[in-house]
Amino acid sequence: MAKRDYYEVLGVTKSASADEIKKAYRKLAIQFHPDKNPDNPEAEDKFKEAAEAYEVLSNPEKKQRYDQFGHQGVGGAGGFGGGGMNMEDIFSQFGDIFGGGGGGFGSFFGGGGGGRRTKKGTNLRVKMKMTLAEIANGVEKKIKVKRHLIADGVTFKSCSACQGSGQVKKVVNTMLGQMVSASTCGICGGSGQIVDKKPADADARGLIVKEEVISINIPGGVADGMQLSMSGKGNEIPGGIAGDLLIVIEEIEDKILQRDGNNVIFDLYVSFIDAALGASIEVPTIEGKVKIKIDQGTQSGKVLRLKGKGIKDINGYTKGDQLIMVNVWTPTHLSRDEKEALEGMRDSDNFKPDPGNGEKSFFDKMKEFF
């Protein structure tokens, strides 16, 4: 099932301010919150959908990528992005949108005293270099990543300082009565757990550094600087959920083909003779070499199009084209015989420029193709 547009999900326009986006999400979160809709899978799906939309549109960088590339620009396909968000992810990231520290919104709805907020491990960021050929259709790559993981054999026990709540409460008597303030427990760091037993190679938190091989499916049509994410593939944390693996795309510049959006451009140089008489010439494409026909009398500046030989659109199944810019090469050094042959044709009407003879200007040609 196709994802809905994030602006449609929140009921806002593209020009909506950050405050309007936040208010729209807050309204939907209250409406579809699990505490108000027990045993209602449809409401839970809408709650998650709203959280996913807010997670993108509330982040300026992600919002910009979404506006430019759509869902795939922020990881909307191939196992990336917010689609894998669970309730703990949502409460962890957006629990404080209503104020207070209750990760489960309990204090807002009066349901359970605002249980501790789920902690999330740190994210990892890697750069992925990709050739034009890999970008054109997408590719699966394997990378090695060093992650902090909870060691095998580690056991935890409830933190005695906060009794497993992750928070330390303090009661203060005021003229208005007793007021209770809560702060993150400094012993367990808010997880509510401390290490009981651990292997010798684990650190004080029960973590080890382990190198892992991760397979990444990169969708076709990504662009330089685009960031994709794999949920839960970052560093782990005791009593919480793992962070994410962020993949930043680095496009390797091709020495022959030039990218222009989803199209690729190739500068073809032909001899005066081939342009005048016509020829069959081999040209490179992303998928290999193909032969094209140069018509008799081809002028310099003519643009040829190879349909579907460009880059896959990241938001769909269409592909761009390859545009071939024809440049007629004028020789700079001529032999005596060559000069005499050309001098003999100087006054021929066929060799006199006649741009008004149905020949379109360079700008007219470019209008046709773009």
VMD Tcl script that draws the C-alpha trace (Angstrom):
set ca {
  {0.00 0.00 0.00}
  {1.39 3.39 -1.03}
  {2.28 5.88 1.67}
  {0.10 8.95 1.97}
  {1.61 12.38 1.49}
  {2.93 13.61 4.86}
  {1.28 17.02 4.45}
  {-2.03 15.28 3.77}
  {-1.56 13.09 6.85}
  {-1.17 16.11 9.13}
  {-3.68 18.22 7.23}
  {-1.27 21.11 6.56}
  {0.11 22.81 3.46}
  {3.73 22.87 2.32}
  {4.00 26.46 3.49}
  {2.92 25.58 7.05}
  {5.17 26.88 9.82}
  {6.94 24.64 12.33}
  {4.41 25.68 14.98}
  {1.46 24.81 12.70}
  {2.98 21.40 11.95}
  {3.47 20.74 15.67}
  {-0.10 21.77 16.51}
  {-1.50 19.56 13.75}
  {0.46 16.57 15.00}
  {-0.53 17.23 18.62}
  {-4.21 17.24 17.63}
  {-3.93 13.91 15.77}
  {-1.83 12.33 18.52}
  {-4.52 13.17 21.09}
  {-7.26 11.89 18.79}
  {-5.64 8.54 17.98}
  {-3.55 7.94 21.13}
  {-3.69 4.28 22.25}
  {-4.84 5.29 25.75}
  {-7.98 6.80 24.23}
  {-8.47 4.02 21.67}
  {-7.74 0.70 23.40}
  {-7.77 -2.38 21.18}
  {-8.23 -0.28 18.05}
  {-5.59 -1.24 15.44}
  {-6.83 1.38 12.96}
  {-6.34 4.18 15.49}
  {-2.87 2.86 16.33}
  {-1.93 2.84 12.62}
  {-3.10 6.45 12.26}
  {-1.17 7.40 15.41}
  {1.99 5.89 13.95}
  {1.35 7.49 10.55}
  {1.00 10.93 12.14}
  {4.20 10.40 14.17}
  {6.11 9.36 11.05}
  {4.89 12.44 9.17}
  {5.81 14.72 12.07}
  {9.24 13.09 12.43}
  {10.05 14.21 8.85}
  {8.25 17.54 8.57}
  {9.50 18.82 11.94}
  {13.12 18.31 10.86}
  {14.25 21.06 8.41}
  {16.79 18.84 6.62}
  {14.40 15.89 6.26}
  {11.59 18.22 5.21}
  {13.77 19.69 2.46}
  {14.70 16.20 1.16}
  {11.05 15.12 1.31}
  {9.93 18.20 -0.63}
  {12.55 17.46 -3.30}
  {12.52 13.65 -3.53}
  {9.34 12.49 -1.79}
  {9.15 9.44 0.50}
  {12.30 7.79 -0.88}
  {14.30 10.91 -0.15}
  {13.74 10.34 3.58}
  {13.88 6.56 3.43}
  {10.34 5.69 2.40}
  {11.26 2.44 0.62}
  {13.64 -0.48 0.71}
  {13.61 -0.90 4.49}
  {14.64 2.64 5.34}
  {13.08 5.34 7.44}
  {10.14 5.88 9.69}
  {7.98 3.05 8.39}
  {9.47 0.75 11.01}
  {8.68 3.04 13.94}
  {7.16 1.25 16.92}
  {5.31 2.74 19.87}
  {8.49 2.96 21.94}
  {10.21 4.91 19.16}
  {7.32 7.35 19.01}
  {7.05 7.87 22.76}
  {10.83 8.22 23.03}
  {11.08 10.90 20.35}
  {7.84 12.82 20.75}
  {6.69 12.15 24.28}
  {7.57 15.66 25.38}
  {5.52 17.40 22.68}
  {2.73 17.82 25.24}
  {5.13 19.03 27.93}
  {6.56 17.02 30.80}
  {8.82 14.02 30.58}
  {6.28 11.20 30.38}
  {7.38 9.07 27.45}
  {4.02 7.28 27.34}
  {1.93 10.48 27.59}
  {0.52 9.03 30.82}
  {0.68 12.28 32.78}
  {-1.21 14.11 30.04}
  {-4.05 11.63 29.84}
  {-4.05 10.77 33.51}
  {-3.52 7.13 32.76}
  {-0.47 6.00 34.61}
  {1.65 8.62 36.24}
  {3.92 9.17 33.22}
  {6.24 6.19 33.16}
  {9.87 6.65 32.34}
  {10.87 7.77 28.92}
  {12.41 5.12 26.70}
  {16.02 5.93 25.90}
  {17.55 5.50 22.50}
  {21.12 4.59 21.60}
  {23.26 6.94 19.55}
  {23.05 6.97 15.76}
  {25.90 5.91 13.49}
  {26.70 7.76 10.28}
  {28.51 6.30 7.27}
  {29.31 7.69 3.82}
  {28.38 5.58 0.82}
  {30.26 6.33 -2.42}
  {28.28 5.42 -5.53}
  {29.02 5.49 -9.24}
  {26.58 6.85 -11.79}
  {25.79 3.30 -12.91}
  {24.93 2.27 -9.34}
  {22.77 5.34 -8.83}
  {20.91 4.80 -12.10}
  {19.06 1.64 -11.06}
  {19.86 1.13 -7.37}
  {22.23 -1.36 -5.83}
  {22.75 -3.62 -2.82}
  {25.94 -2.93 -0.89}
  {27.54 -4.53 2.14}
  {29.45 -2.41 4.63}
  {31.33 -3.06 7.86}
  {30.12 -1.07 10.84}
  {31.47 -1.01 14.40}
  {28.55 -0.89 16.83}
  {28.16 -0.83 20.60}
  {26.15 -3.95 21.46}
  {24.97 -5.44 24.74}
  {27.40 -8.27 25.44}
  {26.27 -11.89 25.66}
  {25.84 -12.99 29.25}
  {25.16 -9.52 30.68}
  {22.43 -9.43 33.31}
  {20.79 -6.36 34.74}
  {19.01 -5.54 37.95}
  {16.66 -2.80 38.94}
  {18.33 0.44 39.98}
  {18.01 0.85 43.72}
  {18.34 4.63 43.54}
  {15.13 5.09 41.52}
  {13.52 1.67 42.10}
  {13.59 0.99 38.39}
  {11.60 4.07 37.38}
  {14.52 5.88 35.78}
  {13.53 9.06 37.62}
  {14.24 10.50 41.02}
  {11.33 12.41 42.53}
  {11.67 15.21 45.00}
  {8.85 16.60 47.16}
  {9.03 20.29 48.03}
  {6.68 21.96 50.52}
  {5.46 25.35 49.34}
  {2.83 27.81 50.48}
  {0.56 26.30 47.84}
  {1.12 22.78 49.14}
  {3.43 19.98 48.16}
  {4.97 20.02 44.69}
  {6.69 17.02 43.14}
  {9.55 17.43 40.68}
  {11.19 14.60 38.78}
  {14.67 14.35 37.24}
  {16.60 11.65 35.41}
  {18.31 9.22 37.73}
  {22.05 9.89 37.78}
  {22.92 6.29 38.69}
  {21.23 4.43 35.82}
  {21.00 7.34 33.40}
  {17.22 6.98 33.18}
  {17.16 3.33 32.05}
  {15.97 2.03 35.44}
  {18.59 -0.74 35.23}
  {22.18 -1.24 36.27}
  {24.59 -4.03 35.38}
  {24.42 -7.04 37.69}
  {26.88 -9.40 35.98}
  {28.98 -8.95 32.86}
  {31.79 -10.69 30.94}
  {35.33 -9.37 31.28}
  {35.40 -7.76 27.83}
  {32.29 -5.62 28.45}
  {32.45 -2.07 29.76}
  {30.71 -0.74 32.85}
  {27.43 -0.48 30.95}
  {27.64 -4.08 29.73}
  {28.52 -3.06 26.17}
  {31.12 -4.35 23.73}
  {32.28 -2.95 20.37}
  {31.59 -5.41 17.58}
  {32.18 -5.16 13.84}
  {29.11 -6.15 11.86}
  {28.50 -6.61 8.13}
  {25.26 -4.91 7.13}
  {23.54 -5.26 3.77}
  {22.03 -2.03 2.43}
  {19.58 -1.76 -0.46}
  {20.07 1.67 -2.04}
  {17.10 2.70 -4.23}
  {17.74 4.00 -7.73}
  {17.79 7.74 -8.28}
  {19.47 8.87 -5.05}
  {21.47 12.08 -5.18}
  {24.68 13.41 -3.67}
  {24.16 14.45 -0.04}
  {20.94 12.49 0.40}
  {20.66 10.70 3.74}
  {18.92 7.35 4.24}
  {18.44 5.58 7.56}
  {18.15 2.01 8.81}
  {16.16 1.84 12.02}
  {17.76 -0.02 14.93}
  {21.17 -0.48 13.27}
  {22.98 2.08 15.43}
  {24.43 1.67 18.92}
  {22.50 -0.29 21.52}
  {21.81 0.99 25.02}
  {20.84 -0.89 28.19}
  {17.14 -0.55 28.94}
  {16.40 1.24 25.69}
  {16.20 0.85 21.93}
  {19.07 0.88 19.45}
  {19.90 4.02 17.50}
  {19.79 4.23 13.71}
  {22.37 3.81 10.97}
  {22.46 6.92 8.78}
  {23.78 6.49 5.24}
  {24.97 9.64 3.45}
  {25.24 9.31 -0.34}
  {28.40 10.52 -2.08}
  {28.10 10.57 -5.87}
  {31.34 9.81 -7.71}
  {31.61 12.17 -10.68}
  {31.63 10.29 -13.98}
  {34.45 11.23 -16.37}
  {32.34 10.76 -19.50}
  {28.65 11.22 -18.68}
  {27.29 14.26 -16.89}
  {24.20 13.98 -14.68}
  {21.39 16.53 -14.99}
  {18.58 15.44 -12.67}
  {17.36 12.12 -14.05}
  {18.93 12.77 -17.47}
  {22.54 12.19 -18.47}
  {24.40 14.28 -21.02}
  {27.16 13.21 -23.38}
  {29.21 15.54 -25.58}
  {29.78 13.85 -28.93}
  {32.44 15.21 -31.27}
  {32.12 14.23 -34.94}
  {34.33 15.09 -37.88}
  {33.24 17.51 -40.56}
  {33.10 14.61 -43.01}
  {30.84 12.45 -40.79}
  {28.54 15.44 -40.18}
  {28.33 16.18 -43.91}
  {27.99 12.61 -45.23}
  {26.35 10.93 -42.22}
  {27.75 8.04 -40.20}
  {27.05 5.29 -37.67}
  {28.88 6.09 -34.43}
  {29.25 4.20 -31.14}
  {28.52 6.21 -27.98}
  {28.76 5.27 -24.28}
  {25.68 5.02 -22.03}
  {25.22 4.03 -18.39}
  {24.41 0.48 -19.49}
  {27.18 0.14 -22.11}
  {27.93 1.30 -25.63}
  {25.25 1.68 -28.32}
  {25.37 2.73 -31.97}
  {23.56 5.84 -33.16}
  {22.98 7.27 -36.61}
  {24.34 10.68 -37.57}
  {22.18 11.98 -40.41}
  {23.69 13.52 -43.49}
  {24.08 17.28 -43.03}
  {23.96 17.20 -39.21}
  {24.75 20.61 -37.75}
  {26.87 21.34 -34.70}
  {24.62 21.86 -31.67}
  {22.04 19.25 -32.66}
  {20.68 17.33 -29.65}
  {19.90 13.61 -29.97}
  {17.82 11.78 -27.37}
  {18.16 8.17 -26.22}
  {14.84 7.46 -24.50}
  {15.04 5.70 -21.13}
  {18.84 5.63 -21.03}
  {19.05 7.94 -18.01}
  {18.49 7.52 -14.27}
  {15.52 5.94 -12.51}
  {13.19 8.41 -10.81}
  {13.45 7.96 -7.04}
  {9.71 8.58 -6.65}
  {8.48 6.25 -9.39}
  {9.27 3.73 -12.10}
  {10.12 6.10 -14.96}
  {13.66 6.73 -16.17}
  {15.32 9.81 -17.57}
  {16.93 10.02 -20.99}
  {20.42 10.41 -22.38}
  {20.94 13.61 -24.33}
  {23.73 13.62 -26.91}
  {25.10 17.05 -27.77}
  {26.60 16.93 -31.29}
  {29.73 19.04 -31.81}
  {31.25 19.22 -35.29}
  {35.02 19.14 -34.90}
  {36.94 21.63 -37.03}
  {40.52 20.52 -37.81}
  {43.25 22.95 -36.71}
  {46.08 21.59 -38.91}
  {45.68 20.80 -42.62}
  {48.12 19.42 -45.15}
  {48.75 21.26 -48.42}
  {46.55 18.81 -50.36}
  {43.74 19.17 -47.82}
  {43.90 22.96 -48.00}
  {43.80 22.89 -51.80}
  {40.81 20.53 -51.78}
  {38.90 22.78 -49.39}
  {39.88 25.96 -51.26}
  {38.34 24.45 -54.36}
  {35.02 24.14 -52.55}
  {35.07 27.53 -50.81}
  {32.80 29.23 -53.32}
  {30.36 26.32 -53.64}
  {26.80 27.23 -52.56}
  {26.60 23.98 -50.57}
  {29.40 25.18 -48.32}
  {27.92 28.59 -47.58}
  {26.05 28.88 -44.22}
  {22.29 29.19 -44.64}
  {20.77 29.16 -41.12}
  {17.45 30.46 -42.42}
  {16.91 27.26 -44.41}
  {14.67 25.60 -41.81}
  {17.50 25.24 -39.30}
  {16.42 25.89 -35.69}
  {18.51 27.96 -33.30}
  {20.33 26.36 -30.37}
  {17.79 27.76 -27.89}
  {14.86 26.46 -29.93}
  {16.43 23.01 -29.90}
  {16.92 23.11 -26.12}
  {13.27 24.15 -25.63}
  {12.16 21.02 -27.47}
  {14.08 18.74 -25.13}
  {13.57 20.49 -21.79}
}
mol new
graphics top color blue
foreach p $ca { graphics top sphere $p radius 0.5 }
foreach p [lrange $ca 0 end-1] q [lrange $ca 1 end] { graphics top cylinder $p $q radius 0.2 }
display resetview
